Amino acid sequence: MKWIEVVQLRAAGSNRAMITSKLKQLTRTIGNNSRPHKIITYSRALIDTDYSIHIIHDSDKVEVQGSPLGLQLANTLKVFGLVNHSVWGEIID
């Protein structure tokens, strides 16, 4: 079953280059320690301070509170601004 975690950041301040660099570094470093199916980072169109990290898992069990990776990312990103962390399960017909 596929499920995703979405970690959203609304950064305080508008240093987009620094935050983007830090997000890339975090997802590479933390992602190497864990083996999610895939990690994709997005920035919101027209709003320089909004980011969304999607961690796509493919496992038998959905971790409803979030994976260790998702929880670590959410906790680490709190220093940059407001963070929202949610878990979504795939709907199977």
N, C-alpha and C positions, 0 to 999 in steps of 0.2 A: 504494500500500500504506500502511496506517496502522500507526504504531508509536508507543509512548509512552515517555517517560522519567519515572521516579518518583524524586523527591528527597525523602527523609524526614529530618526533624529531630526529635531528642529533645533538647529544650532543657535546659540546666543552669539551674535556677531556675524560678520560677513567675510571672513577670511577664507574664501572658498578653496583656494589653492592649498592652504595648510590643512584644512579639514579633509579635503579629497586625498591628499597624500597620506594623512594619518589613517583614514579609512582603508586605503589600499594596503598599508603596512599591517594594520590590525587583522584584516581578513586573511592576508597571506600567512602571518605568524600564527594566529590562533587556528586558522583552517588547517594548517599543516599538522597540528597536534590532534585533530579530530578528523574523522572521515565522513563528513556529510556527502550526500550525493553531488551537490553543487552549491556554490555561493555566488550570488549575483548582487552587485551594488548599483543602485540607481541614484541619480540626483533629479530633483523635481524641475520640470521645465518652468522657466520664468521666476522661480523662487530659489535664490542662491543658498538659502539656509536649510533646505529640506533634503533629507537623504533617506533611502530605504534599502535595507540589506535583506535579501531573501535567501534563506538557507533551505534548500530542497533536499528532503530526506526520502529514502526508499527503504522502509523497514516494516516489519510486522507489527510493531508497537508504536503508537503515537504517544509521545511524551507530552501530556497535556499542559504541564507547567513549563515546558521548553526543555531543550537539550542543554547539556553543560556548555556547549559552544554558544548557543543563543543567549543563555543567561550571562555568560562571561562577557559577550559583546555588549549586551544591554547595560550591564553594570559599568563596564569600561567607558562607554560613550556618555554616561551621565555628566561627566566633567565638561562636556561641550554644550549641553543644553538639555531640553526635554526629550525623554525617550519613551517610546511605546513599544511593547513587545507582545506579540500575539502568535498563537498557533492555529493553523488551518489544516483540516483534513480533506483529502480528495473525496469527491462524491462519486461512487461507483454505481453504475446501472445494474 
